[in-house]
Amino acid sequence: MSNDHAQWTTVDRYFTDLLAPADDALDAALADSTAAGLPEIAVAPNQGKLLHLLVATQGARNVLEIGTLGGYSTIWLARALPADGRLITLEYDPKHAEVARGNLARAGLDKTVEVRVGAALDTLPLLEQEGAGPFDFVFIDADKVNNPHYVSWALNLSRPGTLIVVDNVGRAGKVATPHPDDPAVTGTREMIELVAREPRLDATAFQVVGTKGYDGLLVARVLS
């Protein structure tokens, strides 16, 4: 596995250097997140570029992110928005949110992005009450135990045509079989099974390998 991971990382770097080159704001977001002691679990650069392209292709103007961390993925998402676009990102940890706000301000996105602090299952109902939706694009990358709830809320806050993307669904291959001792796997499996039986969603999921290891993404389109 170690040799495989080295090769995956080499290929990722090749793709990234040519197709998703870093810039000062993205580099600084990662550096400041590391300096602040945040876990190094942000999306890889080429995955960030994928999110950027999906938002742009979707023509999204209103984006919701569940799980901000240091704002690295948020920058990729927000940069794809038009001048009048907006992004709301939900972060549980106040320290993470503070780092993210600094990173977003440095990237010139503090007027485009609103960081809300608190448990997402508390803040999502508030978004519904405020009429903040419908969102054109939703990216879910938070605690995996609550993935089924996050997808349900994403659906509530969506419209026909909305795209919902969920990160870390491969769980290093564990997702294919029950792992009752791993709540993250259980939550991910429950989310995928919810999506599979939900008639309002058309979805696929796929495995990915790279500098972040062996994982996967789920992409769902809201039908009605």
Secondary structure, 3 states (H helix, E strand, C coil): CHHHHHHHHHHHHHHHHHHCCCCHHHHHHHHHHHHCCCCCCCCCHHHHHHHHHHHHHHCCCEEEEECCCCCHHHHHHHCCCCCCCEEEEEECCHHHHHHHHHHHHHCCCCCCEEEEECCHHHHHHHHHHHCCCCEEEEEECCCHHHHHHHHHHHHHCEEEEEEEEEECCCHHHHHHCCCCCCHHHHHHHHHHHHHHHCCCEEEEEEEEEECCEEEEEEEEEECC
